Amino acid sequence: MLRTEIFKQYNNNEDLNRKEAEIRVALLMEPENLSYLKELGALVYYKKNCKSAKVIYKKLTELEPENGDNFAFLGYIQYELEEYEEAIKNFNKAVSLVEDPSFVNFLLGNAYSRTGKIMNAIKCYDLAIFKNLDIYNVHVDFAKKYEDMGRFEKAYKEYTAAYEIDPRDKKIEQKINEMREKINNDCIL
């Protein structure tokens, strides 16, 4: 569920804006509708508005405290905002609530590594791998998502992480060069 929400895609900005307006109107009538809140949270996240998504997912964790996916997505948003300690708390809560925590363990490992807690990160990565999570493909999936969102620096980092795991894939090497070029072009503008 969490991985599906993170990698959700919308067709264009017009669709995003129209859908956001529709959901906000619906929420006026049903302010605690979980489906509307989750869709709005994912949508505003996709629009790169992590702060609004964080507010929405905090509310979801209050309304649905037994749903680990809400804590995991909140942790992921906090990770994106570089609020690593808060992300770690929410990922740990999610791990105890979700049925298959392998993807959350991967995200938790990333957060631990950002805070310099390397041994904790390794333990989380080991748990993710033990559950057969393909970390290489997770990095590639994140890279593609970031690229689609126009977040080229993050895409570059994810493609690079995938390449470091398996440098044989020439397509990934090509993507790294493409992202580097897009980042440089953005800096020139």
N, C-alpha and C positions, 0 to 999 in steps of 0.2 A: 504494500500500500504506500509506504513512505517513498520508496524509490519511484513509483508511478507518479506521485504528486510532484516530486522534485523534477522529473524529466518531462512533465506535461508541457505541451506546446500549443500555442495559439497561432492562428493563421496570419493576422496582421494587426496593426494598431487600431484600426477601425473596429475590428471584432473585439479587441480587448476593451476599448472604451465603451462600446455598446453593451457588452456583457457586464462590465463593472457597474454601469448605470442601472441595468436591469436588476442585478443582485442587490444593490444598495436600496432600490425602491422596495424590493421584496423584504429586505431586512427591516424596513420601517414598519411593516405590518407584523413581522415575526422576528424580533431582534435576537432571539436565542435559537433560531433555526440552525442546527448544526451543519446541515448540508450547505446552506447558503454561506455560512461563515467559513467553512473549509474551502469552498470554491473561491470566495472572495480573497481569502488568505493566499491561496496558490496563485490567483490571478495578479494580485498586487505584488507578490514576490516576483512573478515573471516579468512584471513591468519595472523591475529593479527598485521597488519601493520596500526595502527590507524593514524599515522602521514601522511602517503601517502593518506589514505582515506579522511582525513581532507582536504588536498590540492585539491583533486578531487571534493569533495562536496562544497568547497568554490567556485570553478570554476562553478559548476552547479548552485549555488545560483545567480551568476552573469549572467549566460546565460539564466536562467529561473527564474527571480525574483518573479514571481507570483505563483510558485510551492511550496506550504507549505511543501510537503514531503521532498524536498531537505533541507530546513531549519531545519526540524525536525531531519533528519538523521545527518546533520552536528552537531546539538545540542547534539545528542546522542553520536557521536564520541567524541565531546569535553567533555561530561560527563565521558566517558570512560578514557579520558586523565586527568581527574580531573581538567579540566578548567571550573569550575562550573559557574562562572559569564558569560562567553561567551556562555555556553550552555543555560543558562537562557534567554539571549537575543535572541538566535535563536529559542528556544522553544516558547517564546512569539510571535515572528514573525510567526512561524508555526501555532500557535493557531488561529491567525487572518486570516489565508489563507486556512486551510484545512476544508473540509466539516464537518467531525466528529472529533473534537479535543480531544475526551475522552482519547485515548492512549497517546497523546502528553501531556495532562494535568497530567496524571500519571507520565510521565517522568519529567515534569516540577516540580511536587511535590517532586520527588526524589532529583532533583538538589537544590531546595530551602532548603530541609532538610539538605543537605550536607553543606550548607553555614550558617546553624543555623537560617534560617528564617522560623521557625516552623509554624507560623500563615499562611504565604503564602503557605507553603506546604499543610497544612490542607485544605485550600480553594481549591487548585488544586485537591487534592484527593477527596474532596466532589464533585467537578464538574465531575470528572471521574466516580465516583460511581453513581451520578445522571443520567449519560448517560448509566448506566447499564454495565459499564466495570467491569469484574470479576477480581479484583486485585489479588486474590489468584492464579488464573490460569495464570495471567501474570507473577507472580513471578516463578511459576513452569516452564512456557515456557522459561523464561530467564535462569533458572537454567539448564534446559536440553540443551539449546543452548551453554551455557558456558561449560558444561560438555563435549559435543561433540567437542568443540574447545580445550579441554585440559586445560581450565582455572578453575581449581578446587576450588581455593579460592573464586572466584566470584560465582561459582555454589553453594558452601557452604553457602555463604551469602544469595543467593536467596532462596535456600531450607529452610534456617532458617527463612527468612521473611515469607514464605508461612506457615511454621509450627506455627509461632507465630499468624497468622491469624486463622488457624484451626488445633489445635494439635491432632485431632482425626485420621488423616490419618497416619497409621503406615508405609506406603510405603515411605512417605516423611521423617519420622524419620529414616528409614533405609538408605535413600539416604544421609541424613546429616552425619550419621556414616560412610558411604562409602567415602564421600568427605573428611571427617576428616582424614580417613585412607590414602587416596591418597595424601593429603597434607603432612602428616607425612612421607610417603614413598618418596615423592619428596624431602623433606628436608634431608632425610638420604642419598640419592644419591648425 
